[in-house]
């Protein structure tokens, strides 16, 4: 990458022997093919620069067991990983897209191990090679490396962007359906979501938005299944390198007695919602009385401190009963109060009921990130084998984390943002990052000793700042 020179694009065009096309709406417009090397995926160069600063794909590829004969390999494992991750981050989620983009100069230059002007000439791997990459990642020998990869990337991104481990942070656990079509192993009909799907687990760092962990599960598995085996190794890994886990949040699916007991042994607090049952209904009944006076025309909430010990729990735990008086729930002028329970290891003196409720509801941000992950990257899990789909999901998670890290850098104070974002005073989303920073037109030309890359002038200020920041802060 050191042999590429980036310049604002100059709007010159060249003649071509082919007869130009003339659109009927304006016959003054002439459309001709160009022999120049053009690309609309210039952001792949930014992704490679970020990956170079992180050292992630090199580290990840070193941990993988590669069954290929080295002397017969055209592409290194790092090149294959970069190609798949950059394609997904750029919006090319289907493996077949690799065949159509094999000669894209920006992607070729970003992926290649070789330096110098030859970087843009080495074609991308074909779709069949990408399929063999998935088979390699899905092998039992690479199971642990695949499981640890999202956490490792999150740790490297945190060290690069924030420099120091966080004093404490909240880990949000959640599950989400990923719809499937066809005959995928482990894809089952889920009655709650009313679709045939997988039901993976995801873990986000609340303070930074880093997607630190994922694990693919069958579509019809119990909500809490695998949560403890997924969460505990991730917490241990993050506490070693990322920062201290202050607490874990999750919905009722994660209120598992084994997980709660393990978190208590680690002195990690938690707050989970509880599923209702007949015992909890009786416990809440004395508190479901509307206050005296005229009902208010706005939503009111109260919290009550209780304790409860289920048969599967080894001890009683603190419960917070949340009672809601919503005008929309009233029938014939009479209030009908709703309620739900939170179970937590936070003592009341550390976080009272109202503060605990506010803290729990802040996990809605993680649900927004999940929505962004599914909407913008749209994981395509179409392999017949579940192990292959687990490897594919991990690649989507890694691609999301790379894009999210670029988003964090673009949103840093002092970094210029595209005009539309700056005018609204908002922060770049993954969609905005892709449309305004990654999906940028570039043109490759050769000089005597350099490979010159002309960048669309509208993207030049933010590209300049991002490359400069990465150059200053990348490890030596």
C-alpha positions as CSV (number, residue, x, y, z in Angstrom):
1,X,0.0,0.0,0.0
2,X,3.0,2.3,0.4
3,X,3.4,2.5,-3.3
4,X,0.0,4.0,-4.0
5,X,-0.4,7.7,-4.3
6,X,-3.9,9.2,-3.8
7,X,-5.0,12.2,-5.7
8,X,-8.4,14.0,-6.1
9,X,-10.0,12.7,-9.3
10,X,-9.6,14.9,-12.4
11,X,-12.6,14.8,-14.6
12,X,-10.9,13.9,-17.9
13,X,-12.3,11.3,-20.3
14,X,-10.7,9.5,-23.1
15,X,-12.0,8.5,-26.5
16,X,-12.8,4.9,-27.3
17,X,-13.2,3.1,-30.6
18,X,-16.7,1.7,-29.7
19,X,-19.7,3.6,-30.9
20,X,-21.0,5.7,-28.0
21,X,-24.5,5.2,-26.6
22,X,-26.9,8.1,-26.7
23,X,-29.8,8.2,-24.2
24,X,-33.1,9.4,-25.6
25,X,-33.8,11.8,-22.8
26,X,-30.8,14.0,-23.7
27,X,-29.0,13.3,-27.0
28,X,-26.1,15.6,-26.0
29,X,-25.0,12.9,-23.6
30,X,-22.6,10.3,-25.1
31,X,-21.8,7.1,-23.1
32,X,-18.6,5.2,-24.0
33,X,-16.6,2.4,-22.4
34,X,-13.2,3.3,-20.9
35,X,-10.0,1.4,-21.1
36,X,-8.8,3.0,-17.8
37,X,-8.9,0.9,-14.7
38,X,-11.9,2.3,-12.7
39,X,-13.6,1.1,-9.6
40,X,-16.6,2.1,-7.5
41,X,-15.2,0.2,-4.4
42,X,-12.3,2.5,-3.5
43,X,-13.1,2.1,0.2
44,X,-11.4,-1.3,0.1
45,X,-8.1,0.6,0.2
46,X,-9.3,2.3,3.5
47,X,-10.3,-1.1,4.9
48,X,-6.8,-2.5,4.0
49,X,-5.1,0.4,5.7
50,X,-7.2,-0.2,8.8
51,X,-6.4,-3.9,8.7
52,X,-2.7,-3.2,8.3
53,X,-2.8,-1.0,11.4
54,X,-4.7,-3.7,13.3
55,X,-2.6,-6.6,12.0
56,X,-5.7,-8.7,12.3
57,X,-5.9,-10.9,9.1
58,X,-2.3,-11.8,9.4
59,X,-2.8,-12.8,13.0
60,X,-6.0,-14.7,12.2
61,X,-4.5,-16.6,9.3
62,X,-1.5,-17.6,11.4
63,X,-3.9,-19.3,13.9
64,X,-5.7,-21.3,11.2
65,X,-4.7,-24.8,10.2
66,X,-4.4,-24.5,6.4
67,X,-4.6,-28.0,4.8
68,X,-3.3,-26.8,1.4
69,X,0.1,-27.5,0.0
70,X,1.9,-24.2,0.2
71,X,3.9,-24.6,-3.0
72,X,0.6,-25.1,-4.9
73,X,-1.2,-22.1,-3.4
74,X,-1.9,-19.1,-5.6
75,X,-3.5,-17.1,-2.7
76,X,-2.3,-16.9,0.9
77,X,-4.9,-17.4,3.7
78,X,-4.6,-13.7,4.6
79,X,-5.4,-12.7,1.0
80,X,-8.5,-14.9,1.0
81,X,-9.7,-13.6,4.4
82,X,-9.1,-10.0,3.3
83,X,-11.0,-10.6,0.0
84,X,-14.0,-12.0,1.7
85,X,-14.1,-9.5,4.5
86,X,-13.7,-6.5,2.2
87,X,-16.3,-7.7,-0.3
88,X,-18.8,-8.1,2.5
89,X,-18.0,-4.7,4.0
90,X,-18.4,-3.1,0.6
91,X,-21.9,-4.7,0.2
92,X,-21.0,-7.7,-2.0
93,X,-22.4,-10.5,0.2
94,X,-22.8,-13.3,-2.3
95,X,-19.7,-15.5,-3.0
96,X,-20.6,-15.3,-6.7
97,X,-19.8,-11.6,-6.7
98,X,-16.1,-12.5,-6.4
99,X,-16.2,-13.8,-10.0
100,X,-17.6,-10.5,-11.3
101,X,-15.1,-8.4,-9.4
102,X,-11.9,-10.4,-9.9
103,X,-10.2,-7.6,-11.9
104,X,-11.6,-4.7,-9.8
105,X,-8.3,-2.6,-9.3
106,X,-9.3,-1.3,-5.9
107,X,-10.2,-4.6,-4.5
108,X,-7.2,-6.3,-6.1
109,X,-4.7,-3.7,-4.7
110,X,-6.3,-3.8,-1.2
111,X,-6.3,-7.6,-1.0
112,X,-2.9,-8.5,-2.4
113,X,0.1,-9.4,-0.3
114,X,2.5,-8.1,-2.9
115,X,3.6,-4.5,-2.9
116,X,4.5,-2.2,-5.7
117,X,2.6,-1.6,-8.9
118,X,1.8,-5.3,-9.4
119,X,-0.6,-5.2,-6.5
120,X,-3.5,-4.1,-8.7
121,X,-2.8,-6.8,-11.3
122,X,-3.3,-9.9,-9.2
123,X,-6.8,-11.1,-9.7
124,X,-9.1,-11.9,-6.8
125,X,-9.8,-15.5,-5.9
126,X,-12.8,-17.1,-7.7
127,X,-16.0,-18.2,-6.0
128,X,-14.9,-21.8,-5.8
129,X,-11.8,-20.7,-3.9
130,X,-13.9,-18.7,-1.5
131,X,-16.1,-21.8,-0.9
132,X,-13.0,-23.8,0.0
133,X,-12.0,-21.0,2.4
134,X,-15.4,-21.5,4.2
135,X,-14.7,-25.3,4.4
136,X,-11.3,-24.6,5.9
137,X,-12.7,-22.2,8.5
138,X,-15.5,-24.6,9.4
139,X,-13.2,-27.6,10.1
140,X,-13.0,-28.8,13.7
141,X,-9.3,-27.9,13.8
142,X,-10.2,-24.2,13.4
143,X,-13.2,-24.1,15.7
144,X,-11.5,-22.3,18.5
145,X,-9.8,-19.8,16.2
146,X,-13.1,-19.0,14.6
147,X,-14.9,-18.6,18.0
148,X,-12.2,-16.3,19.3
149,X,-11.9,-14.1,16.1
150,X,-14.6,-11.5,16.8
151,X,-13.3,-10.9,20.4
152,X,-9.7,-10.6,19.1
153,X,-10.7,-8.1,16.5
154,X,-12.7,-6.1,19.0
155,X,-9.7,-6.0,21.3
156,X,-7.3,-4.9,18.5
157,X,-9.8,-2.2,17.5
158,X,-10.1,-1.0,21.1
159,X,-6.3,-0.8,21.5
160,X,-5.9,1.1,18.2
161,X,-8.7,3.6,18.6
162,X,-8.9,4.1,22.4
163,X,-5.3,3.1,23.3
164,X,-6.0,2.0,26.9
165,X,-8.3,-0.7,28.3
166,X,-11.6,0.5,29.5
167,X,-11.9,0.9,33.3
168,X,-15.3,-0.8,33.1
169,X,-17.9,-1.6,30.5
170,X,-21.3,-3.3,30.0
171,X,-21.7,-6.3,27.8
172,X,-25.0,-6.7,26.1
173,X,-26.1,-10.2,25.1
174,X,-28.9,-10.8,22.7
175,X,-30.2,-13.3,20.1
176,X,-31.7,-12.5,16.8
177,X,-33.3,-14.6,14.0
178,X,-31.6,-14.8,10.6
179,X,-34.1,-16.1,8.1
180,X,-33.1,-18.9,5.8
181,X,-34.4,-20.4,2.5
182,X,-33.7,-23.9,1.4
183,X,-32.4,-26.9,3.2
184,X,-29.8,-25.6,5.6
185,X,-28.8,-27.9,8.4
186,X,-30.0,-26.6,11.8
187,X,-32.4,-24.1,10.2
188,X,-35.8,-24.8,11.8
189,X,-39.1,-23.1,12.2
190,X,-39.2,-20.8,15.2
191,X,-42.7,-20.3,16.6
192,X,-41.8,-17.1,18.4
193,X,-40.4,-15.4,15.2
194,X,-42.8,-17.3,12.9
195,X,-40.1,-18.0,10.3
196,X,-37.6,-20.7,9.4
197,X,-34.3,-19.3,10.6
198,X,-31.1,-19.6,12.6
199,X,-31.0,-18.1,16.1
200,X,-27.5,-16.8,16.8
201,X,-26.1,-15.2,19.9
202,X,-24.4,-11.8,19.7
203,X,-22.5,-9.8,22.2
204,X,-21.9,-6.0,22.0
205,X,-19.8,-3.7,24.2
206,X,-22.3,-1.0,25.2
207,X,-19.8,1.9,25.5
208,X,-18.2,1.4,22.1
209,X,-20.6,-0.6,20.0
210,X,-17.9,-3.2,19.2
211,X,-19.4,-6.6,18.2
212,X,-17.3,-8.8,20.3
213,X,-18.8,-12.2,19.9
214,X,-21.2,-14.4,17.9
215,X,-22.3,-18.0,17.8
216,X,-24.7,-19.7,15.5
217,X,-27.4,-21.8,16.9
218,X,-30.3,-23.9,15.5
219,X,-33.5,-22.0,14.7
220,X,-35.7,-23.8,17.2
221,X,-33.2,-24.1,20.2
222,X,-34.3,-22.8,23.6
223,X,-33.5,-19.2,24.1
224,X,-31.0,-19.7,26.9
225,X,-29.3,-22.7,25.3
226,X,-25.5,-22.2,25.0
227,X,-25.6,-18.7,26.6
228,X,-23.3,-19.7,29.4
229,X,-20.8,-21.5,27.2
230,X,-20.8,-18.5,24.9
231,X,-20.7,-15.7,27.4
232,X,-18.1,-16.9,30.0
233,X,-15.1,-17.5,27.8
234,X,-15.8,-14.2,26.0
235,X,-16.0,-12.3,29.4
236,X,-12.7,-13.9,30.5
237,X,-11.0,-12.9,27.2
238,X,-12.3,-9.3,27.3
239,X,-11.3,-8.8,30.9
240,X,-7.8,-9.9,30.1
241,X,-7.3,-7.4,27.2
242,X,-10.2,-5.1,26.7
243,X,-11.2,-3.9,30.2
244,X,-13.1,-4.8,33.2
245,X,-16.7,-6.2,32.6
246,X,-18.8,-4.2,35.0
247,X,-22.1,-5.9,34.2
248,X,-23.9,-8.0,31.7
249,X,-27.4,-7.2,30.4
250,X,-29.9,-9.3,28.6
251,X,-33.6,-10.2,28.1
252,X,-35.4,-13.0,29.8
253,X,-33.6,-15.6,27.7
254,X,-30.4,-15.0,29.6
255,X,-31.8,-15.3,33.2
256,X,-30.3,-18.7,33.4
257,X,-29.3,-19.9,36.9
258,X,-26.0,-21.4,35.7
259,X,-25.0,-18.1,34.0
260,X,-26.1,-16.0,37.0
261,X,-24.2,-18.1,39.4
262,X,-21.1,-18.0,37.2
263,X,-21.2,-14.2,37.0
264,X,-21.6,-13.9,40.7
265,X,-18.5,-16.1,41.2
266,X,-16.6,-13.7,38.9
267,X,-17.9,-10.6,40.7
268,X,-19.6,-9.5,37.5
269,X,-22.9,-7.8,38.0
270,X,-25.9,-8.6,35.8
271,X,-29.4,-7.4,35.1
272,X,-31.9,-9.6,33.2
273,X,-35.6,-9.6,32.6
274,X,-37.5,-12.5,34.1
275,X,-40.2,-14.5,32.3
276,X,-43.5,-14.4,34.1
277,X,-45.0,-17.4,35.8
278,X,-47.7,-18.1,38.3
279,X,-45.5,-17.6,41.3
280,X,-44.3,-14.2,40.0
281,X,-47.9,-13.2,39.2
282,X,-48.9,-13.8,42.8
283,X,-45.8,-11.9,44.0
284,X,-46.7,-8.9,41.9
285,X,-50.5,-8.9,42.6
286,X,-50.4,-6.7,45.8
287,X,-48.6,-4.0,43.9
288,X,-50.9,-3.8,40.9
289,X,-53.3,-1.2,42.4
290,X,-53.8,2.1,40.7
291,X,-53.1,5.1,42.8
292,X,-55.9,7.3,44.1
293,X,-57.0,10.3,42.1
294,X,-57.7,11.0,38.5
295,X,-55.7,8.9,36.1
296,X,-52.9,10.8,34.4
297,X,-52.9,11.2,30.7
298,X,-49.2,10.2,30.4
299,X,-47.3,7.0,31.1
300,X,-46.3,6.5,34.8
301,X,-44.0,3.9,36.2
302,X,-43.2,2.7,39.7
303,X,-40.5,0.2,41.0
304,X,-40.7,-2.0,44.0
305,X,-37.9,-3.9,45.8
306,X,-38.6,-7.6,46.3
307,X,-36.6,-10.8,46.7
308,X,-37.3,-14.2,45.1
309,X,-35.8,-17.6,45.0
310,X,-36.8,-20.0,42.2
311,X,-36.4,-23.8,42.8
312,X,-33.5,-23.9,40.3
313,X,-31.6,-21.1,42.1
314,X,-29.2,-21.8,44.9
315,X,-30.2,-18.6,46.8
316,X,-32.7,-15.7,46.8
317,X,-31.9,-12.8,44.5
318,X,-32.9,-9.2,44.3
319,X,-36.0,-8.5,42.1
320,X,-37.2,-5.1,40.9
321,X,-40.9,-5.1,40.0
322,X,-41.7,-2.4,37.4
323,X,-45.3,-1.3,37.3
324,X,-46.6,0.7,34.3
325,X,-49.7,2.8,34.1
326,X,-50.3,3.5,30.4
327,X,-53.4,5.5,29.2
328,X,-53.6,3.3,26.2
329,X,-54.2,0.3,28.4
330,X,-57.2,1.7,30.2
331,X,-60.6,0.1,29.7
332,X,-63.8,2.1,30.3
333,X,-61.8,4.7,32.2
334,X,-60.3,2.1,34.6
335,X,-56.5,1.6,34.8
336,X,-55.1,-1.7,33.8
337,X,-51.6,-1.9,35.1
338,X,-48.8,-3.8,33.4
339,X,-45.7,-5.1,35.1
340,X,-42.5,-7.0,34.6
341,X,-39.6,-8.2,36.7
342,X,-35.8,-7.5,36.6
343,X,-33.4,-9.8,38.4
344,X,-30.0,-8.3,39.3
345,X,-26.9,-8.7,41.4
346,X,-26.6,-5.0,41.9
347,X,-27.3,-4.0,45.5
348,X,-29.9,-1.3,46.0
349,X,-27.3,1.1,47.4
350,X,-25.3,0.8,44.1
351,X,-28.3,1.2,41.8
352,X,-31.9,1.9,43.0
353,X,-34.9,0.6,41.2
354,X,-35.4,3.6,38.9
355,X,-31.7,3.7,38.0
356,X,-31.7,0.0,37.3
357,X,-34.7,0.3,35.0
358,X,-33.0,3.1,33.1
359,X,-29.8,1.1,32.8
360,X,-31.6,-2.0,31.5
361,X,-33.5,0.0,28.9
362,X,-30.2,1.4,27.6
363,X,-29.7,-2.0,26.0
364,X,-32.0,-0.8,23.3
365,X,-28.9,0.7,21.7
366,X,-27.6,-2.8,21.2
367,X,-30.8,-3.8,19.5
368,X,-30.3,-0.9,17.1
369,X,-26.8,-2.2,16.3
370,X,-28.3,-5.7,15.7
371,X,-30.8,-4.1,13.3
372,X,-28.0,-2.3,11.5
373,X,-25.9,-5.5,11.3
374,X,-28.8,-7.4,9.8
375,X,-30.1,-4.6,7.5
376,X,-26.7,-3.4,6.1
377,X,-24.7,-6.6,6.0
378,X,-27.7,-8.9,5.5
379,X,-25.9,-12.2,6.4
380,X,-26.5,-14.8,3.7
381,X,-26.4,-18.2,5.3
382,X,-27.2,-20.5,2.4
383,X,-24.7,-23.4,2.8
384,X,-26.2,-26.9,3.4
385,X,-23.9,-27.5,6.4
386,X,-24.4,-25.6,9.7
387,X,-20.6,-25.5,10.3
388,X,-20.1,-23.7,7.0
389,X,-22.9,-21.2,7.9
390,X,-21.3,-20.6,11.3
391,X,-18.0,-19.7,9.6
392,X,-19.8,-17.4,7.2
393,X,-21.6,-15.6,10.0
394,X,-18.3,-15.0,11.7
395,X,-16.9,-13.4,8.5
396,X,-20.0,-11.1,8.5
397,X,-19.4,-10.2,12.1
398,X,-15.7,-9.4,11.4
399,X,-16.6,-7.3,8.3
400,X,-19.2,-5.4,10.4
401,X,-16.5,-4.7,13.1
402,X,-14.1,-3.4,10.5
403,X,-16.7,-1.1,9.1
404,X,-17.8,-0.1,12.6
405,X,-14.2,0.8,13.5
406,X,-13.9,3.0,10.4
407,X,-17.2,4.6,11.5
408,X,-15.7,5.4,14.9
409,X,-12.7,7.0,13.4
410,X,-14.8,9.0,10.9
411,X,-17.0,10.2,13.8
412,X,-14.0,11.3,15.9
413,X,-13.9,15.0,16.8
414,X,-12.0,16.9,14.2
415,X,-12.6,14.4,11.4
416,X,-14.5,16.0,8.6
417,X,-17.7,14.3,7.7
418,X,-19.6,14.4,4.4
419,X,-21.6,17.6,4.0
420,X,-25.0,16.0,4.4
421,X,-24.0,14.5,7.7
422,X,-22.3,17.7,9.0
423,X,-25.4,19.8,8.1
424,X,-27.7,17.6,10.2
425,X,-25.2,17.3,13.0
426,X,-25.6,13.5,13.0
427,X,-23.1,10.8,13.2
428,X,-22.3,8.4,10.4
429,X,-24.2,5.1,10.3
430,X,-22.9,2.0,8.6
431,X,-25.1,2.8,5.7
432,X,-23.7,6.4,5.5
433,X,-20.2,5.1,5.8
434,X,-20.6,2.8,2.9
435,X,-22.4,5.2,0.7
436,X,-20.2,8.3,1.4
437,X,-16.8,6.8,2.3
438,X,-16.4,3.2,1.1
439,X,-18.4,3.2,-2.2
440,X,-16.2,5.8,-3.7
441,X,-15.1,6.1,-7.4
442,X,-11.4,5.7,-8.0
443,X,-9.2,5.5,-11.1
444,X,-5.9,3.7,-11.3
445,X,-3.1,4.9,-13.6
446,X,0.6,4.1,-13.8
447,X,3.5,6.4,-13.8
448,X,7.1,5.3,-14.2
449,X,7.4,4.1,-10.6
450,X,4.0,4.6,-8.9
451,X,0.5,3.3,-9.1
452,X,-1.6,6.5,-8.9
453,X,-5.1,6.4,-7.5
454,X,-7.5,9.3,-8.3
455,X,-10.2,9.6,-5.7
456,X,-13.6,11.4,-6.1
457,X,-13.0,14.9,-4.8
458,X,-16.1,14.8,-2.5
459,X,-14.5,12.0,-0.5
460,X,-11.0,13.3,-0.5
461,X,-11.1,15.3,2.8
462,X,-12.3,12.4,5.0
463,X,-10.0,10.0,3.2
464,X,-7.1,12.3,3.8
465,X,-7.9,12.5,7.5
466,X,-8.5,8.8,8.0
467,X,-5.2,7.8,6.2
468,X,-3.3,10.4,8.2
469,X,-4.8,9.2,11.5
470,X,-4.0,5.6,10.8
471,X,-0.5,6.5,9.8
472,X,0.1,8.4,13.0
473,X,-1.5,5.9,15.4
474,X,-0.7,2.5,13.8
475,X,1.8,0.4,15.9
476,X,5.4,0.7,14.6
